[in-house]
Amino acid sequence: MRIVGIDLGSREVKIVLTEDDRIILKKKMSTVSFYRDFCRYEGRIVVDLDKLGLHNINRAISTGYGRNNTDLSRFEAINEIKAHVYGSVFQSRERDFILLDIGGQDVKVVRVEKGLATDLDLNDKCAASCGRYLENMTNVLEVDLEELARHHAEPVELNSTCAVFSESELIGKIAEGIPLKRLCAGVNYSMYRRLRPLLTKFKGRKLIVSGGVAQNRSIVEYLREDYDQVEVVEDPQFNGAIGCCYYGYKFRER
């Protein structure tokens, strides 16, 4: 059975193809190029699966950012929470954990018990705790995300709670001659501090991290201070699309 899962993010689209519960294809592209080059509108959005190289599909599941943009013809849409929980269950083989998913424009914290979401909290109001914040700060520092993620020791203190004002504050620290390593660590630590209030009510021994920011190893190191176990799923950016496929396989008889 061949199942395709598509996670339509605010900036990137992630596509996963599975066959008999095995991942056989993963691809990623900008959201703009996905809609422009691989879709057409006929009352609903029609995806050209052949153009994407996806053939003989038995079932198609979609999720993502923005309900109107995930209404794909031939696809069954599921909400993002369900997709990311199923993706984390599939990738970690765990059924009881706290899930922290840090995307480009939102953060999701979910308590998972026996493979099901039992409580959740979201931050989709401010960019200061999301991936976009890190991207903006790397532009100020003129480093890439990989370089930023290397540094967590001796973080410079950044107090602004606003993503926009943080840029001005960071420029001030640069002018003071603070070393780049401490500046990078400060950006990572300031984001961790913004995540902590979301995690406060979700106590547990095991935290599973997904989303693009899960690749920032310094933020993951800070999270280890609060949990006995912290695990990053193998494909954090593809977690939602993998969850779509797992949902399609798990409920294939419906």
C-alpha positions in Angstrom: 0.0 0.0 0.0 1.5 3.3 -1.1 0.6 6.4 1.0 1.7 10.0 0.4 1.7 12.5 3.2 2.1 16.2 2.6 2.8 18.8 5.3 2.1 22.3 4.0 4.1 24.6 6.1 4.2 28.4 6.1 7.5 28.4 4.2 8.2 24.9 3.1 6.3 21.9 2.0 7.4 18.4 3.1 6.4 15.3 1.2 6.8 11.7 2.3 5.9 8.5 0.4 5.6 5.2 2.2 5.0 1.7 1.0 3.8 -0.9 3.5 4.7 1.3 6.4 8.3 2.0 5.1 9.5 5.4 4.0 10.7 5.2 0.4 10.8 8.9 -0.6 11.2 12.3 1.1 11.3 15.7 -0.6 11.1 19.3 0.5 10.5 22.5 -1.4 9.4 26.1 -0.8 5.6 26.5 -0.3 5.5 29.1 -3.2 7.1 26.7 -5.7 4.8 23.9 -4.6 1.7 25.8 -5.3 3.1 27.5 -8.4 4.8 24.6 -10.1 2.9 21.5 -8.9 -0.7 22.6 -8.3 -3.7 24.1 -10.1 -7.0 25.4 -8.8 -10.3 23.9 -9.9 -12.6 24.9 -7.1 -10.1 23.0 -4.9 -6.3 22.8 -5.1 -5.3 19.9 -7.3 -1.8 18.5 -6.8 -0.1 17.0 -9.9 1.2 13.9 -8.3 2.8 12.6 -11.5 4.8 15.8 -11.8 6.0 15.3 -8.3 7.1 11.8 -9.2 4.4 10.1 -7.0 2.8 7.2 -8.8 0.3 4.5 -8.0 -0.9 6.2 -4.8 -3.5 4.3 -2.7 -4.1 7.0 -0.2 -3.2 10.7 0.3 -3.2 12.6 3.6 -2.4 16.3 4.1 -1.8 18.6 7.1 -0.3 22.0 7.6 -0.4 25.6 8.3 -3.6 27.4 7.2 -6.8 25.4 6.8 -7.8 27.0 3.5 -4.5 26.0 1.8 -4.6 22.4 2.9 -7.9 21.6 1.2 -6.3 19.5 -1.5 -8.4 17.4 -3.9 -7.9 13.7 -3.4 -6.3 14.3 0.0 -7.8 13.7 3.4 -6.8 16.6 5.7 -5.9 16.0 9.3 -5.0 18.6 11.9 -1.4 19.4 12.7 -1.5 18.1 16.3 -2.7 14.7 15.1 -0.1 14.6 12.3 2.9 15.5 14.6 1.8 13.1 17.4 1.5 10.2 14.9 4.9 11.2 13.3 6.6 11.2 16.7 5.0 7.9 17.7 6.2 6.3 14.5 9.7 7.7 14.7 10.4 7.2 18.4 8.3 4.0 18.9 7.3 5.6 22.2 3.7 6.1 23.3 4.0 8.2 26.5 5.9 11.4 26.3 5.8 15.2 26.0 6.1 16.5 22.4 7.7 19.8 21.6 7.3 20.8 18.0 9.1 24.1 17.0 8.1 25.2 13.6 8.9 28.3 11.6 5.9 30.3 12.8 4.4 28.3 15.8 5.2 26.1 18.7 3.2 23.1 19.8 3.5 21.3 23.2 1.5 18.1 23.5 1.1 15.6 26.3 0.9 12.1 24.6 -0.4 9.2 26.6 -0.9 5.7 25.0 -0.2 7.2 21.6 -2.9 9.9 21.9 -2.8 13.6 22.6 -4.4 14.3 26.0 -3.4 18.0 26.5 -1.7 20.7 24.5 -0.6 24.3 24.4 0.2 26.4 21.4 2.1 29.6 20.7 1.2 31.1 17.3 1.0 34.7 18.3 4.6 35.8 18.4 7.7 34.9 16.3 10.1 35.2 19.3 9.8 31.5 20.2 9.8 30.1 16.6 12.2 29.3 13.9 11.7 32.7 12.2 13.3 34.4 15.2 16.5 32.3 14.8 16.6 33.1 11.1 16.2 36.8 11.7 19.0 36.8 14.3 21.4 34.9 12.0 20.9 37.6 9.5 21.9 40.2 12.1 24.9 38.2 13.1 25.7 37.3 9.5 26.1 33.5 10.3 24.1 30.5 9.1 21.8 28.4 11.3 24.5 25.6 11.6 27.0 28.1 13.1 24.4 29.5 15.4 23.5 26.0 16.7 27.1 25.2 17.7 27.2 27.7 20.7 25.5 27.4 24.1 28.3 28.3 26.6 28.4 31.7 28.4 25.3 33.2 26.6 25.1 36.9 26.6 21.9 38.1 28.3 19.2 39.2 25.9 16.1 40.6 27.7 13.8 41.7 25.0 10.6 39.6 24.7 9.8 40.9 21.2 11.5 39.4 18.1 11.7 42.8 16.5 13.2 44.6 19.5 15.6 41.7 20.0 17.4 42.6 16.8 18.1 46.1 18.1 19.3 44.7 21.4 21.6 42.2 19.6 23.1 45.0 17.5 23.8 46.8 20.7 25.7 43.8 22.1 27.7 43.6 18.8 28.7 47.2 19.3 29.9 46.4 22.8 32.4 44.0 21.3 30.8 40.8 22.7 32.4 37.7 21.1 30.4 36.0 18.4 30.2 32.7 20.3 28.6 34.4 23.2 26.2 36.3 21.0 25.1 33.0 19.3 24.7 31.3 22.6 22.6 34.3 23.8 20.2 34.0 20.9 19.8 30.2 21.5 19.3 30.7 25.3 16.8 33.6 24.8 14.7 31.3 22.7 14.9 28.5 25.2 13.7 30.9 27.9 10.7 31.7 25.8 9.9 28.0 25.4 10.1 27.3 29.1 6.7 28.8 30.1 5.0 26.7 27.5 6.6 23.6 29.0 6.0 24.4 32.6 2.7 22.6 33.0 3.9 19.6 31.0 5.9 17.7 33.5 7.3 14.3 32.4 10.4 12.2 32.2 10.7 12.1 28.4 10.6 15.0 25.9 10.5 14.4 22.2 11.5 17.3 20.0 10.5 17.8 16.3 10.3 20.6 13.8 13.1 22.5 12.1 14.5 24.0 15.3 15.0 20.5 16.7 18.2 20.6 14.6 19.6 23.3 16.9 21.6 21.2 19.3 22.3 24.1 21.7 18.6 24.6 22.4 18.2 20.8 22.8 21.1 20.9 25.4 19.3 23.6 27.3 16.1 21.5 27.3 18.1 18.6 28.9 18.2 20.6 32.1 14.5 20.2 32.5 13.9 16.5 31.5 15.4 13.2 32.3 15.4 12.2 28.6 15.3 14.4 25.5 15.1 12.8 22.1 15.2 14.4 18.7 13.3 12.4 16.1 15.4 11.2 13.2 13.6 13.5 10.6 12.4 16.4 12.6 11.4 18.6 9.6 9.4 15.7 8.0 7.6 14.7 11.2 4.2 16.1 10.1 4.3 14.4 6.7 5.5 11.1 8.3 2.6 11.4 10.7 0.2 11.8 7.8 1.5 8.5 6.3 1.3 6.7 9.6 -2.3 7.9 10.1 -3.1 6.6 6.6 -1.6 3.3 7.3 -2.9 2.9 10.8 -6.5 3.6 9.7 -6.3 2.0 6.3 -9.5 0.0 6.8 -11.6 3.1 7.5 
